[in-house]
Amino acid sequence: MSAATQPVNPARLFVREQRALQDPNWIKWSLIAIALSFIGLFICLPLGLVIFQAFSKGIATYWSALAQDDTVAAIKLTLLTAIITVPLNTVFGVAAAWAITQFEFPGKSLLTTLIDLPFSVSPVISGFIFVLLFGAQGWFGEWLNAHDVKIIFAVPGIVLATLFITFPFVARQLIPLMQEMGNQEEEAALSLGASGWKTFWAVTIPNIKWALLYGVLLCNARAMGEFGAVSVVSGHIRGVTNTLPLHVEVNYNDYDVVGAFAGASILAALAIVTLILKTALEWRQANR
């Protein structure tokens, strides 16, 4: 019997196919080493240096830097901005995702494009847009001055700039999921006599809750860490309009190394907590 007519061993054929589909071990371990090197160099090392510099003069100096009036005011303003912007963007994100995935209407594609606008516009440019609108020489500046309403170089301007930068996060997490889910369950609930609100709370929200939490988490992290747009509209007034990222920059420029890195350590801790929660939510979604 010639070699061409000999029966093929299925086990050997399977092994050959598996070997053909797999890269050599040296390629696998080389890619892993490169990835770990980049993570160590560009993520772990900077975070480690932030913590090291923050505690370089002892724990007492670290806590003293955090207890300064300007630092406390910056932390409070950062939390206030997040408390205002995150719920508003959550409501907007759910409403926009619901409208885009459940209805057909003129301008639907335009709305989808506008949701992505903050991703394509530099945060600094978006800050300048608000200055052109609400600044002293802006379109509405004269009316605002006449009615003693202050937006730029005040808390309202910081909130508006943060709202603009962060509003895509919730919507962009929900739209693909809701498009994939379809509306069969909502239609079934409505056909059984459930009202629109009851269908929304009993059917839609349970189906999207993990993606919604994920979007809220990312929105909150960006709101607390935003620098570019807030820097333009804040005016850098110590203890008044400096959020925590701006306060870190001011301290660093004033050669207050411990104060700067103490504030940066809070932002770093926020990033780590966000990463942990993000991983947990992704794991929960994958299991679901």
MOSULPE-V53001 format. One line per field, one symbol per residue. psi: psi as a letter, one per 40 degrees, with the letter a starting at -180 (. if undefined). burial: + if it has 24 or more other ideal C-beta (glycine too) atoms within 12 Angstrom, else -. Layout:
BEGIN
psi = ???
burial = ???
END
This chain:
BEGIN
psi = hiddeiihhdddddddddddeiiidddddddddddddddddeddddddddddddedeiddddddddeiddddddddddddddddddddddddddddddddeeihiheddddddddedddehhdddddddddddeideadeddddddefhhdifidddddddddddeeedddddddddddddafddddddddeeiiddddddddddddeddddddddddddddddehddddddedefhhedehiddddddddddefgddddddddddddddddddddddddddddddd.
burial = ----------------------------------------------+--+--++-------+--++-+-++++++-++--++-+++-+++-+++++++-+++--------+---+--+----+--++++++-+++---------------+++++++++++++++++++++++++-++-------+------------++--+++-++++++++++++++++++++++++++++++++--+++++++++++----+++++++++++++-++--+---+--+-------
END
